[in-house]
Every structure is written in C-alpha cells, then in structure tokens.
Amino acid sequence: MSDPESSPLPSSTPPSASDSTPPPPSSTCRNCGGPTCRPSPPTPAPWSEVSPPPAYRPIRAPAINAPTNTAAIILSPVPQPLPVPIATPPYNFQTPSKRITSLDDIKRFNESPSGRHFLGFVASLSHSVCGRKLSDPLPIELSPVLTSLVSLLQTLSDWVDQIPPLPHQARYGNPAYRLWHERLSAEVPSLLKPVLSTAVLEAAEVELVPYLLDSFGNATRIDYGTGHETNFAAFLYCLACLNLIKEEDYPGVVTRVFITYLDLMRKLQNTYCLEPAGSHGVWGLDDYHFLPFIFGSAQLIDHKYMKPKSIHNPDILENFSHEYMYLACVSFVKKAKKGVFAEHSPMLDDISGVAQWSKVNSGLLKMYKAEVLEKVPIMQHFLFGSLIKWE
C-alpha cells in the first residue's frame, strides 16, 4: 500500500467555507497552462543612485564643465576653408563694439556671412600648414606686413623683461601685468604704423587697435583665455580683409606670426601668473589656448611615425615640441599640471586614442565652433565693426 503522504490523491470531501475562496493565481503551470498557487519570485528593487549595479564601475565622475553637446559636435559638419572677402574703398572704418548678449545673437553671428567667413579663415590657416614643421622654409618670402607683425610681438616680449613681476602673495594676477598692458595701450598706435603701410589704411587704426588690445588678456581681471586668442585671430582676419595678408601668406601667418604670439602669451602667463579666463578645468584642452591645437594637429596630418597616441611618449615631446605646436601644448600642460595625465587632462587623453591626425584636426575645428564661437560667456566680448560686420 502506498504512502498517502508521498502520493496524495484528490479528495472527494467538499471544501469547507474557509477553503471556498482560493488565493489569487500569481503564475501559470508550464505543463497545462492552468493557474497555480505558488507565489511568483519577488521583483528585485531597481538600482538606486546610492547603490549602483555592481557591474558598473565609473572611471571619472562627471564634471560641471564637461561638454554636454558631444553628440551634436560629432554630427556637425567639418568647417571648410573659405576665402576672405576683401574690403574695397571707400572704407567706413569705425570703433568696433560688442553686440552678442544671448544665444539668439550667437546663432545670428554664426549663420551670418561674417561668422562663416571668420571660421573659414581659421580653417584656411589650419589647412595651410598641413604636414609642415615650424622650421620648414616658407613657400614664399615673408611679406613686409608679416615681418612687421613679428617685430611688433617681439617688442612686446622685450617689455616683459623690462617690467618684472612685483612681490605678490596670490596664486594668480601679478599687478605688474597692468603696467605692461598700460604701456601697450599707450604705444600700440605707433606699433601698428609699419603694418598699415599706406595713408589710406592708416585710418583703419581706429578699428584694428581694439582687437589688438584685447588679444593679450584683460588688465582689470589680469586673466587670459580663448576669447582673447579669438580676438587675435579676428585682428589677423581684419588684416586679410584689407588685403594686407594674402592667401599665399597663410603658412607664414601660422608658423611665424602665430607661433611668436603663442610664445609671447606663454611668457606673459608664466611671468605675471595670468588667471585662466573661462577655463573648462580638466575638461578643457588647455587653460588658455585652443587654436594651437588646431594648427598643431594639422601639422601632423599624414606624419609617417607620430600618431595621436605619441603624446604619451616623453622622448617625442622632448625632441619634437619645437617643431609641432600640438606637442608643445601637450608638453606645456604636462609641466603645468601634476598627477596622472588622464585625470588632469581627460579630453587630451581621449583625443590621443583617435587613429588619425586628420580626424583629430576636423574634430577640433568642430569643437572650436561649438565650445568657443557658440558660447555666450566668451563671445559676449567679441567686437564688430566695418570689417567684421554685425549682420
């Protein structure tokens, strides 16, 4: 006789009143599809911010200044070189003024002919130095205008030696910079005269001086950033509008004029401890500059040996920084910031994983438009006159 406990049979006894209401079925039998009384396994609680899934291991915590429009930058078109529209007489030179105060103004500028041609000018400068070292001979002899610009910048560099920093306890903002900038404001008209070669163009001084004065930082705040650098690019653009800088001069503009400007700014930053203006912190390329990364990446396009990942090789940085602006900028960052490179410069570290310099260059051009030319805090100081029109 079988054990009734091991082989239960259906009972013919009618159910009691207490058993008349079965518990609600919570699942179905996999054999017959009928309801079962076995409870379903409990639903796991969703992961909370306090207790993330164990498989997730964040590499870096998100930063306040981290770029939030990365996808938009990637999908945007690459800025292309454009010819600079040449201004023709009669000229209507005027003191340039600020016009940008909102995102609508930003959109208006970037969609205007002035905005498109200015970005096209930056792209043209970049394109002109593809595969070119700083020491390579120029395709044509340096023009008198470019020679005068180099001389002007060297004069400003000599002034730094003549105006030493004052005793100062703060980390940033040595007040001796104000003395240097005061001298610049007083003498810049005479410094520009060799550049403006004719009497007709001397009238352009009223429009060019404000761009040049804003190219070296702010004397009140004793700071410097990508907005001031953009003003120097705008100054060069205005000279191109006046046909004082021609397209065949572009390699000399980058490898002779701009590199002299960059050396001067590094000297000012180190001597007077200029505070970074509008820095993105660790999420920026550099606390001060953007354009040398664009021009420097163009120099390295199609280089036979050096790849973007080569920035992690200290021997390459030591031996080639004097020839390539990108390497010089990375070397400067590594000397200025201590610690793990991927932590203090994650953006540069991420870029080093790109396979080709051409991709780096095109990405930086798009990033310059998005992170400099489309930012109100930077472009609210940009100036508009008769050469860069507010349209």
C-alpha positions as CSV (number, residue, x, y, z in Angstrom):
1,M,0.0,0.0,0.0
2,S,1.4,3.3,-1.0
3,D,2.2,6.1,1.4
4,P,-0.6,8.7,1.2
5,E,1.8,11.5,2.1
6,S,4.1,10.6,-0.8
7,S,1.2,10.1,-3.3
8,P,-1.6,12.5,-2.5
9,L,-4.9,11.7,-4.2
10,P,-7.7,14.2,-5.0
11,S,-10.1,14.3,-2.1
12,S,-13.8,13.8,-2.6
13,T,-14.6,15.7,0.5
14,P,-16.4,19.0,-0.4
15,P,-14.3,22.1,0.5
16,S,-15.2,24.0,3.7
17,A,-16.4,27.6,3.7
18,S,-13.0,28.7,4.6
19,D,-11.5,27.0,1.6
20,S,-14.1,28.2,-0.9
21,T,-12.1,31.2,-2.0
22,P,-8.7,30.2,-3.4
23,P,-5.8,32.6,-3.3
24,P,-5.4,34.6,-6.5
25,P,-3.2,32.8,-9.0
26,S,0.1,34.5,-9.4
27,S,1.5,32.3,-12.2
28,T,0.6,29.5,-14.6
29,C,1.6,25.9,-14.8
30,R,4.1,25.3,-17.6
31,N,2.5,21.9,-18.4
32,C,-1.2,22.6,-18.6
33,G,-1.3,26.4,-18.5
34,G,-3.6,26.4,-15.6
35,P,-3.3,28.7,-12.6
36,T,-1.0,27.8,-9.7
37,C,-1.0,28.9,-6.2
38,R,2.8,29.2,-6.0
39,P,3.8,32.8,-5.5
40,S,6.0,34.5,-8.1
41,P,9.5,35.3,-7.1
42,P,9.8,38.8,-5.7
43,T,10.7,41.5,-8.2
44,P,14.1,42.9,-7.5
45,A,14.2,46.5,-6.4
46,P,15.6,48.9,-9.1
47,W,19.1,50.1,-8.6
48,S,19.3,53.5,-7.0
49,E,21.9,56.2,-7.3
50,V,23.1,55.3,-3.8
51,S,23.6,51.6,-4.8
52,P,24.5,51.3,-8.5
53,P,24.7,47.9,-10.2
54,P,27.9,46.0,-9.2
55,A,28.9,45.6,-12.9
56,Y,29.1,49.4,-13.3
57,R,32.5,51.0,-12.4
58,P,32.7,54.7,-13.2
59,I,36.1,55.8,-14.4
60,R,35.5,59.5,-13.8
61,A,32.8,61.4,-12.0
62,P,31.0,63.8,-14.3
63,A,32.3,67.4,-14.1
64,I,30.3,70.6,-14.1
65,N,32.2,71.9,-17.1
66,A,32.2,68.7,-19.1
67,P,31.0,69.2,-22.7
68,T,27.3,68.3,-22.8
69,N,26.8,68.5,-26.6
70,T,29.3,65.9,-27.6
71,A,26.9,64.1,-30.0
72,A,25.9,67.4,-31.7
73,I,29.6,68.2,-32.2
74,I,30.3,64.8,-33.7
75,L,27.4,65.1,-36.1
76,S,28.0,68.7,-37.2
77,P,29.8,69.3,-40.5
78,V,33.5,70.0,-40.5
79,P,34.3,73.7,-41.1
80,Q,35.8,74.2,-44.5
81,P,38.3,76.8,-45.7
82,L,36.7,79.9,-47.2
83,P,38.2,82.9,-49.0
84,V,38.2,86.1,-47.0
85,P,36.0,88.8,-48.6
86,I,38.2,91.8,-49.4
87,A,37.0,95.2,-48.3
88,T,37.1,97.9,-51.1
89,P,37.2,101.7,-50.9
90,P,35.6,103.8,-49.9
91,Y,36.2,102.5,-46.4
92,N,34.0,103.2,-43.4
93,F,36.3,102.4,-40.5
94,Q,34.7,102.6,-37.1
95,T,35.4,101.8,-33.5
96,P,34.2,98.2,-33.1
97,S,31.6,97.4,-30.4
98,K,30.2,94.4,-28.6
99,R,26.8,93.0,-29.9
100,I,26.4,89.5,-28.5
101,T,24.3,89.1,-25.4
102,S,22.2,85.9,-25.9
103,L,22.1,82.6,-27.6
104,D,20.0,84.1,-30.4
105,D,22.8,86.6,-31.0
106,I,25.3,83.6,-31.1
107,K,23.1,81.9,-33.7
108,R,22.8,85.1,-35.7
109,F,26.5,85.6,-35.8
110,N,27.4,82.0,-36.8
111,E,24.9,81.9,-39.5
112,S,25.9,85.3,-40.9
113,P,28.5,85.8,-43.7
114,S,30.9,87.3,-41.2
115,G,30.7,84.3,-38.9
116,R,31.0,81.8,-41.7
117,H,34.0,83.5,-43.3
118,F,35.7,84.0,-40.0
119,L,35.5,80.3,-39.2
120,G,36.5,79.6,-42.8
121,F,39.6,81.8,-42.2
122,V,40.6,79.7,-39.2
123,A,40.1,76.5,-41.3
124,S,42.2,78.0,-44.1
125,L,45.1,78.8,-41.7
126,S,44.9,75.2,-40.4
127,H,44.8,73.8,-44.0
128,S,47.9,75.9,-45.0
129,V,50.2,74.1,-42.5
130,C,49.2,70.5,-43.2
131,G,52.4,68.4,-43.0
132,R,54.5,71.4,-42.3
133,K,57.1,71.8,-39.5
134,L,57.7,75.2,-37.9
135,S,61.3,75.2,-39.3
136,D,60.3,74.4,-42.8
137,P,61.1,77.1,-45.4
138,L,58.0,79.1,-46.4
139,P,56.6,78.7,-50.0
140,I,57.2,82.5,-50.5
141,E,59.3,85.1,-48.7
142,L,57.8,86.5,-45.5
143,S,55.9,89.7,-46.6
144,P,56.7,93.1,-45.0
145,V,53.4,93.1,-43.2
146,L,54.1,89.7,-41.5
147,T,57.7,90.8,-40.8
148,S,56.3,93.9,-39.1
149,L,53.8,91.8,-37.0
150,V,56.6,89.5,-35.8
151,S,58.7,92.6,-34.9
152,L,55.7,94.0,-33.0
153,L,55.3,90.8,-31.0
154,Q,58.9,90.6,-30.2
155,T,58.8,94.2,-28.9
156,L,56.0,93.3,-26.6
157,S,58.1,90.3,-25.4
158,D,61.0,92.6,-24.6
159,W,58.7,94.7,-22.5
160,V,58.1,91.7,-20.2
161,D,61.8,91.6,-19.5
162,Q,61.8,95.3,-18.7
163,I,58.7,95.1,-16.4
164,P,59.5,92.3,-13.8
165,P,56.7,90.9,-11.6
166,L,56.0,92.6,-8.3
167,P,56.0,90.8,-4.9
168,H,52.6,89.2,-4.8
169,Q,51.1,86.5,-2.5
170,A,48.1,85.4,-4.5
171,R,48.3,82.5,-6.9
172,Y,47.1,84.5,-9.9
173,G,47.2,88.1,-11.1
174,N,50.5,89.8,-10.6
175,P,49.8,93.5,-10.7
176,A,52.9,94.2,-12.8
177,Y,50.9,92.9,-15.8
178,R,48.8,96.1,-15.6
179,L,52.0,98.2,-16.1
180,W,52.8,96.1,-19.2
181,H,49.3,96.4,-20.5
182,E,49.3,100.2,-19.8
183,R,52.4,100.6,-21.9
184,L,50.7,98.5,-24.7
185,S,47.7,100.8,-24.7
186,A,49.9,103.9,-24.9
187,E,52.2,102.7,-27.7
188,V,50.0,100.4,-29.8
189,P,49.2,103.1,-32.4
190,S,52.8,103.7,-33.2
191,L,53.5,99.9,-33.2
192,L,50.8,99.4,-35.9
193,K,52.1,102.1,-38.3
194,P,54.6,99.8,-40.1
195,V,51.7,97.3,-40.6
196,L,49.4,99.9,-42.1
197,S,51.6,100.8,-45.0
198,T,49.6,103.5,-46.8
199,A,47.9,106.7,-45.6
200,V,44.5,105.3,-46.7
201,L,44.9,102.2,-44.5
202,E,46.2,104.3,-41.5
203,A,42.6,105.2,-40.9
204,A,41.9,101.6,-40.1
205,E,43.8,102.1,-36.8
206,V,40.6,103.1,-35.1
207,E,39.1,99.6,-35.9
208,L,42.2,97.4,-35.5
209,V,43.5,98.7,-32.2
210,P,40.6,97.4,-30.0
211,Y,41.1,93.9,-31.5
212,L,44.9,94.0,-30.8
213,L,44.5,95.4,-27.3
214,D,42.0,92.6,-26.4
215,S,44.4,89.9,-27.8
216,F,46.7,89.8,-24.7
217,G,44.3,89.5,-21.8
218,N,42.3,91.7,-19.6
219,A,44.2,94.3,-17.5
220,T,41.4,94.6,-14.9
221,R,41.0,91.0,-14.1
222,I,44.6,90.0,-15.1
223,D,43.3,87.0,-17.0
224,Y,43.5,85.4,-20.4
225,G,41.5,82.8,-22.3
226,T,40.3,81.6,-25.7
227,G,38.2,84.7,-26.2
228,H,41.4,86.9,-26.2
229,E,43.0,84.4,-28.5
230,T,40.0,84.6,-30.8
231,N,40.4,88.4,-30.8
232,F,44.0,88.0,-32.1
233,A,42.6,85.7,-34.9
234,A,40.0,88.4,-35.6
235,F,42.8,91.0,-35.8
236,L,44.6,88.8,-38.4
237,Y,41.2,88.4,-40.2
238,C,40.8,92.1,-40.5
239,L,44.2,92.5,-42.0
240,A,43.2,89.8,-44.5
241,C,40.0,91.8,-45.3
242,L,42.3,94.8,-46.1
243,N,44.3,92.5,-48.4
244,L,47.4,93.1,-46.2
245,I,47.5,89.3,-45.6
246,K,47.0,87.3,-48.7
247,E,46.2,83.6,-49.0
248,E,49.7,82.7,-50.0
249,D,50.9,84.3,-46.7
250,Y,48.9,81.8,-44.6
251,P,51.7,79.4,-43.9
252,G,53.8,82.3,-42.6
253,V,50.9,83.7,-40.6
254,V,50.8,80.4,-38.6
255,T,54.5,79.3,-38.5
256,R,56.0,82.8,-38.0
257,V,53.4,85.2,-36.6
258,F,51.1,83.0,-34.6
259,I,53.9,81.0,-33.1
260,T,55.6,84.2,-32.0
261,Y,52.2,85.3,-30.5
262,L,51.9,82.0,-28.6
263,D,55.5,82.3,-27.2
264,L,54.6,85.8,-26.0
265,M,51.4,84.6,-24.3
266,R,53.3,81.7,-22.6
267,K,55.8,84.3,-21.3
268,L,53.0,86.6,-20.0
269,Q,51.2,83.7,-18.4
270,N,54.3,82.4,-16.6
271,T,55.7,85.8,-15.7
272,Y,52.5,87.6,-14.5
273,C,50.5,84.5,-13.5
274,L,47.5,85.3,-15.7
275,E,44.4,83.7,-14.4
276,P,42.6,81.4,-16.9
277,A,39.5,83.1,-18.2
278,G,36.5,80.9,-18.5
279,S,38.5,77.7,-18.2
280,H,36.8,74.3,-18.5
281,G,39.0,72.9,-15.8
282,V,40.1,69.3,-16.5
283,W,37.6,69.2,-19.4
284,G,39.4,71.8,-21.4
285,L,42.3,71.3,-23.8
286,D,44.3,73.9,-22.2
287,D,43.6,76.5,-19.5
288,Y,44.4,79.3,-22.0
289,H,44.5,78.2,-25.7
290,F,42.6,76.4,-28.4
291,L,44.0,77.4,-31.8
292,P,47.5,76.0,-31.5
293,F,45.9,72.5,-31.0
294,I,44.0,73.0,-34.3
295,F,47.1,74.3,-36.2
296,G,49.4,71.7,-34.5
297,S,47.2,68.8,-35.4
298,A,47.2,70.0,-39.0
299,Q,51.0,70.0,-39.0
300,L,51.0,66.3,-38.0
301,I,48.5,65.1,-40.6
302,D,49.9,62.1,-42.5
303,H,53.1,62.0,-40.4
304,K,54.8,58.8,-41.0
305,Y,55.7,57.9,-37.4
306,M,54.0,60.2,-34.9
307,K,50.4,59.3,-34.2
308,P,47.9,60.9,-31.7
309,K,49.0,58.4,-29.1
310,S,52.6,59.6,-29.4
311,I,51.8,62.4,-26.9
312,H,52.4,59.8,-24.2
313,N,56.0,59.3,-25.2
314,P,58.2,61.7,-23.3
315,D,61.1,61.4,-25.8
316,I,58.9,62.5,-28.6
317,L,57.6,65.5,-26.6
318,E,61.2,66.5,-25.7
319,N,62.6,66.2,-29.2
320,F,59.8,67.5,-31.4
321,S,57.9,70.1,-29.3
322,H,59.9,72.9,-31.0
323,E,58.6,71.7,-34.4
324,Y,55.0,70.9,-33.8
325,M,52.6,73.2,-31.9
326,Y,50.3,70.4,-30.7
327,L,53.2,68.6,-29.0
328,A,54.4,71.9,-27.5
329,C,51.0,72.5,-26.0
330,V,50.8,69.0,-24.5
331,S,54.3,69.4,-23.1
332,F,53.2,72.7,-21.5
333,V,50.2,71.1,-19.9
334,K,52.2,68.2,-18.5
335,K,54.7,70.7,-16.9
336,A,52.0,73.0,-15.6
337,K,49.7,70.2,-14.1
338,K,50.9,67.5,-11.8
339,G,49.5,64.0,-11.4
340,V,48.1,61.4,-13.8
341,F,47.6,62.8,-17.3
342,A,44.3,61.1,-17.8
343,E,42.9,62.7,-14.7
344,H,44.0,66.3,-15.1
345,S,43.6,66.3,-18.9
346,P,40.9,63.7,-19.8
347,M,40.0,65.5,-23.0
348,L,43.5,65.4,-24.4
349,D,43.9,61.8,-23.2
350,D,40.7,60.8,-25.0
351,I,41.8,62.5,-28.2
352,S,45.1,60.5,-28.1
353,G,43.0,57.4,-28.8
354,V,41.9,58.7,-32.2
355,A,43.7,56.8,-35.0
356,Q,44.5,59.7,-37.4
357,W,45.6,63.3,-37.1
358,S,43.1,64.3,-39.8
359,K,40.3,63.1,-37.6
360,V,41.8,65.0,-34.7
361,N,42.0,68.2,-36.7
362,S,38.5,68.0,-38.1
363,G,37.1,67.2,-34.6
364,L,39.0,70.2,-33.1
365,L,37.6,72.6,-35.8
366,K,34.1,71.4,-34.9
367,M,34.8,71.7,-31.2
368,Y,36.2,75.3,-31.7
369,K,33.0,76.4,-33.3
370,A,30.9,74.7,-30.5
371,E,33.0,75.5,-27.5
372,V,34.3,78.9,-28.4
373,L,32.3,80.6,-31.2
374,E,28.9,79.4,-29.8
375,K,29.5,80.3,-26.1
376,V,27.9,83.5,-24.9
377,P,30.4,84.0,-21.9
378,I,33.2,84.0,-24.5
379,M,31.6,85.7,-27.5
380,Q,29.9,88.5,-25.5
381,H,33.3,90.2,-25.6
382,F,33.7,89.8,-29.4
383,L,33.9,93.1,-31.4
384,F,32.0,94.1,-34.6
385,G,32.8,96.9,-36.9
386,S,33.0,97.6,-40.7
387,L,35.3,94.6,-41.4
388,I,33.6,92.0,-39.2
389,K,30.0,93.1,-39.6
390,W,27.1,92.5,-37.3
391,E,24.6,91.2,-39.9
